[in-house]
Amino acid sequence: MIDQELLETIGWGWIGVAIITFLVFFILKVVAPFGRHTRSDWGPVIPNSWGWFFMEVISIMGLWTGFLMTGGMQSSWIAKAGMLCWTLHYINRTFIFPFRMSNKKKKMPVVIMFSAIFFNSINGTLNGYFLGQEWFYFSFPLFTFGLLLFGAGMYINIKSDNILLNLRKPGETHYVIPEGFLFKYVSSPNLFGEIIEWTGFFLMVPSVASLSFLVWTLANLIPRARDHHEWYLKTFENYPPHKNILFPKVW
């Protein structure tokens, strides 16, 4: 069994890597080449849907591996509630969302897929260990508020994704300005919803593991949202100038 102090040290180091990654992506404006930012100079590619599947399924696998290896089935309902929330999110991201994409011809660089697999395997396994051993702080008010936040964030994320997925008919490849719901206020409400989800998860089961995943979520999604916003402004002359990037009325 891995020592808690060692895992916490690994967790804090992983947070440090996330902060460095954020600075590189945000300050140096490194744009990850997938989705609307796909480029042909990043090596071999894989169909977008399968790339999403492989890089997201590892999160569920890592989570449950860490949880079961530590005898997590004997843990409290609190730990199991955290497991359920994580699993529900990634069932959608792994088995539903990727295969609803209308543009089946879009590709993803294999290097992006493998980097995400590495990232998700560490985050999933680390959180599985902490939940299985119940190495987290529990406060019923915090847990309840976190659970509500997680549910609200998941709703925002899925509803926003549905708007994006329904912008085009099957086979169409052109881009359209998304409208309605929180798209009235920000360019990436789907990413905003995901940030709310993992903030809620951290409040439910506060630990260095859940904090590291929240920090990684921010490190990945804040630059991504900025890149999306700038892409919209360059692509559409009539893109609403009043929209914020990610956080309504803030940024």
C-alpha positions in Angstrom: 0.0 0.0 0.0 1.4 3.4 -0.9 2.0 5.8 2.0 -0.4 8.7 2.3 2.4 11.2 2.8 4.1 10.0 -0.4 0.9 10.4 -2.4 0.3 13.8 -1.0 3.8 14.8 -2.0 3.1 13.5 -5.5 -0.2 15.4 -5.5 1.5 18.7 -4.6 4.2 18.1 -7.3 1.4 17.4 -9.8 -0.2 20.7 -8.9 3.1 22.4 -9.6 3.3 20.8 -13.0 -0.3 22.1 -13.7 0.7 25.7 -12.8 3.7 25.5 -15.1 1.5 24.1 -17.9 -1.0 26.9 -17.4 1.8 29.6 -17.7 3.1 28.0 -20.9 -0.3 27.7 -22.5 -1.6 31.1 -21.3 1.4 33.4 -21.4 3.1 31.9 -24.5 -0.3 31.3 -26.2 0.4 27.7 -27.1 -2.7 26.4 -28.8 -3.5 22.7 -28.4 -4.1 21.5 -32.0 -7.5 19.7 -31.8 -11.1 20.6 -32.4 -11.4 23.8 -34.3 -7.7 24.4 -33.8 -6.6 21.2 -35.5 -3.4 21.5 -37.6 -1.7 19.1 -39.9 1.9 19.5 -38.6 1.6 17.6 -35.4 2.2 14.1 -36.7 -0.1 11.1 -37.1 -3.8 11.7 -36.5 -6.8 9.6 -35.3 -10.5 10.1 -35.9 -11.7 12.7 -33.5 -14.4 10.6 -31.8 -12.0 7.7 -31.1 -9.4 10.1 -29.9 -11.8 11.5 -27.4 -12.9 8.0 -26.4 -9.4 6.7 -25.7 -8.2 9.8 -23.8 -11.4 10.0 -21.6 -11.9 6.3 -20.8 -8.6 6.1 -19.0 -9.9 8.5 -16.4 -12.7 6.0 -15.4 -10.2 3.1 -15.5 -7.6 4.9 -13.4 -10.2 6.1 -10.8 -11.7 2.6 -10.3 -8.2 0.9 -10.3 -7.0 3.2 -7.5 -10.3 2.9 -5.6 -10.5 -0.9 -5.8 -6.8 -1.4 -5.0 -7.3 0.3 -1.7 -10.4 -1.7 -0.7 -12.6 1.2 -1.5 -15.8 -0.8 -1.6 -15.6 -0.9 2.2 -15.5 2.9 2.3 -18.2 5.3 3.4 -21.1 6.6 1.3 -19.3 9.9 1.0 -16.4 8.4 -0.9 -18.9 6.4 -3.0 -20.8 9.6 -3.8 -17.6 11.1 -5.0 -16.9 8.0 -7.2 -20.4 8.2 -8.6 -20.1 11.9 -9.6 -16.8 11.3 -11.3 -18.0 8.2 -13.1 -21.2 9.9 -14.3 -19.2 12.8 -15.8 -16.9 10.5 -17.6 -19.5 8.1 -18.9 -20.9 11.1 -20.8 -17.5 12.3 -21.9 -16.4 8.8 -23.0 -19.4 6.9 -24.3 -21.9 9.6 -25.4 -20.4 12.9 -26.3 -17.6 11.8 -28.7 -20.0 9.7 -30.9 -22.6 12.5 -31.2 -20.1 14.7 -33.1 -21.6 15.4 -36.5 -18.3 15.9 -38.4 -17.0 12.3 -38.6 -14.1 13.4 -40.8 -12.4 15.5 -38.2 -9.1 14.2 -36.9 -7.0 14.6 -33.7 -3.2 14.4 -33.5 -2.2 11.2 -31.8 0.3 13.1 -29.6 -2.6 15.1 -28.1 -4.5 11.9 -27.4 -1.5 10.3 -25.6 -0.8 13.4 -23.6 -4.4 13.5 -22.4 -4.2 9.8 -21.6 -1.1 10.4 -19.4 -2.8 13.4 -17.7 -6.1 11.5 -17.1 -4.4 8.4 -15.9 -2.6 10.2 -13.1 -5.6 12.3 -12.1 -8.0 9.4 -12.1 -5.7 7.0 -10.2 -4.7 9.6 -7.6 -8.3 10.5 -6.8 -9.3 6.8 -6.7 -6.6 6.2 -4.1 -7.7 9.1 -2.0 -11.4 8.2 -2.2 -10.7 4.5 -1.5 -8.6 5.4 1.6 -10.9 8.3 2.6 -8.0 10.7 2.8 -10.2 13.7 2.5 -11.9 16.3 4.8 -15.6 16.0 5.3 -18.1 18.7 6.2 -21.8 18.0 5.5 -22.5 21.7 4.5 -19.5 21.8 2.2 -20.4 18.4 0.8 -24.0 19.4 0.1 -23.0 22.7 -1.5 -20.3 20.9 -3.5 -22.8 18.3 -4.7 -25.2 21.1 -5.8 -22.4 22.8 -7.6 -21.4 19.6 -9.3 -24.9 19.0 -10.5 -25.3 22.6 -11.8 -22.0 22.4 -13.6 -22.8 19.1 -15.2 -26.2 20.6 -16.4 -24.5 23.6 -17.9 -21.8 21.5 -19.5 -24.2 19.0 -21.1 -26.7 21.6 -22.2 -24.0 23.8 -23.8 -22.5 20.7 -25.5 -25.9 19.9 -26.9 -26.2 23.3 -28.4 -22.8 22.9 -30.0 -23.5 19.4 -31.2 -26.8 20.5 -32.8 -25.3 23.5 -34.7 -24.7 21.3 -37.8 -26.5 18.4 -39.5 -24.6 15.1 -40.0 -22.0 15.5 -42.6 -21.8 19.3 -42.4 -18.4 20.8 -41.6 -18.9 24.5 -41.5 -18.8 26.5 -38.3 -21.8 28.5 -36.9 -21.9 31.0 -34.0 -23.7 29.2 -31.1 -26.6 31.1 -29.6 -28.9 30.8 -26.6 -28.5 29.7 -23.0 -25.2 30.9 -21.5 -23.8 31.5 -25.0 -25.5 34.9 -24.7 -22.8 35.8 -22.1 -19.7 33.8 -22.7 -18.0 32.0 -25.6 -17.4 28.7 -23.8 -20.2 27.9 -21.3 -19.4 24.2 -21.7 -16.0 24.8 -20.3 -17.4 27.1 -17.6 -19.8 24.3 -16.6 -16.9 21.9 -16.3 -15.0 24.2 -14.0 -18.1 24.5 -11.8 -18.3 20.7 -11.7 -14.8 20.1 -10.5 -15.0 23.0 -8.0 -18.1 21.2 -6.6 -16.2 17.9 -6.5 -13.3 19.5 -4.6 -15.8 20.9 -2.0 -17.5 17.5 -1.7 -14.2 15.6 -0.9 -11.4 18.1 -0.3 -8.0 16.6 -0.6 -4.7 17.3 -2.5 -6.0 14.8 -5.1 -9.3 16.6 -5.8 -7.5 20.0 -5.6 -4.9 18.8 -8.1 -7.7 17.9 -10.6 -9.4 21.2 -10.1 -6.1 23.1 -10.7 -5.4 21.0 -13.8 -9.0 21.7 -15.1 -8.3 25.4 -14.7 -4.9 25.1 -16.3 -6.3 23.4 -19.4 -9.7 25.1 -19.8 -8.8 28.8 -19.1 -6.3 29.0 -22.0 -8.6 26.8 -24.1 -11.5 29.2 -23.6 -9.3 32.2 -24.5 -8.3 30.4 -27.7 -11.9 29.7 -28.6 -12.9 33.3 -28.0 -10.1 34.7 -30.2 -10.9 32.1 -32.9 -14.6 33.3 -32.9 -13.5 36.9 -33.2 -11.2 36.1 -36.1 -13.6 33.8 -37.9 -16.9 35.7 -37.7 -17.0 39.5 -38.4 -20.4 39.7 -36.7 -19.4 37.9 -33.5 -21.0 39.7 -30.5 -18.2 42.0 -29.0 -19.9 42.1 -25.6 -19.4 38.5 -24.8 -17.0 37.5 -22.1 -14.5 34.6 -22.6 -15.4 32.2 -19.8 -16.8 33.7 -16.7 -20.1 35.7 -17.1 -19.7 39.4 -16.4 -16.0 38.8 -15.2 -13.7 37.7 -18.0 
